[in-house]
């Protein structure tokens, strides 16, 4: 039987192993996990899947609430679920990006599990729904949606890029926002915008860099890093190629 609970993980690092497979998701705050040499953060955006019997290290980053589900290794422990292949999720450690639909499901789970008289049956079913949703995204072939990206999709994508300008923005992360595979996302995005995802991210980086050059006195190297460029030289090269002007020229108002 799947057991679902909420725990606060201590900031002091600990290591243990248990026979059950385990899913860990951050409802609030963040925690660090390491399983079989793979490390990653667990938060509202990322979950960790721990295979049963594997030792794993973990520590919370300050105040946190983690949703933890234990899944029996034996198939008999999954009796009552429609699909006993859920164990495929745990064939190896996984750090999983959670799309906006899964986060909505987590909001409901968080609310339900925090009720004073939370129903064990409801908790059992919540665990199954979350695991099945992950299984659909990770193990089964992605079902491509036939329609184009709409205005809400593009707005969500732009918001994500702008919030993560300082970081690497992967096509996989953008595809997860609209629940399609990376390869299908590339085609859908190009059809909707007339450019590739890489070109669009670069345009947004340059747009923000141009704004900061005009409106602030930030050093160009610091500004480049804030906009996701690896160096001042990388910003200079991209700006000359795309806009025909250097950062210095733009700052001095010589863009015509």
HELIX and SHEET records of a PDB file:
HELIX    1   1 UNK A   75  UNK A   78  5                                   4    
HELIX    2   2 UNK A   84  UNK A   90  5                                   7    
HELIX    3   3 UNK A  100  UNK A  113  1                                  14    
HELIX    4   4 UNK A  120  UNK A  138  1                                  19    
HELIX    5   5 UNK A  151  UNK A  163  1                                  13    
HELIX    6   6 UNK A  171  UNK A  177  1                                   7    
HELIX    7   7 UNK A  182  UNK A  193  1                                  12    
HELIX    8   8 UNK A  197  UNK A  215  1                                  19    
HELIX    9   9 UNK A  220  UNK A  226  1                                   7    
HELIX   10  10 UNK A  232  UNK A  243  1                                  12    
HELIX   11  11 UNK A  247  UNK A  251  1                                   5    
SHEET    1   A 3 UNK A   3  UNK A   7  0                                        
SHEET    2   A 3 UNK A  56  UNK A  71 -1                                        
SHEET    3   A 3 UNK A  14  UNK A  16 -1                                        
SHEET    1   B 4 UNK A   3  UNK A   7  0                                        
SHEET    2   B 4 UNK A  56  UNK A  71 -1                                        
SHEET    3   B 4 UNK A  21  UNK A  35 -1                                        
SHEET    4   B 4 UNK A  38  UNK A  42 -1                                        
SHEET    1   C 5 UNK A   3  UNK A   7  0                                        
SHEET    2   C 5 UNK A  56  UNK A  71 -1                                        
SHEET    3   C 5 UNK A  21  UNK A  35 -1                                        
SHEET    4   C 5 UNK A  46  UNK A  50 -1                                        
SHEET    5   C 5 UNK A  94  UNK A  97 -1                                        
END                                                                             
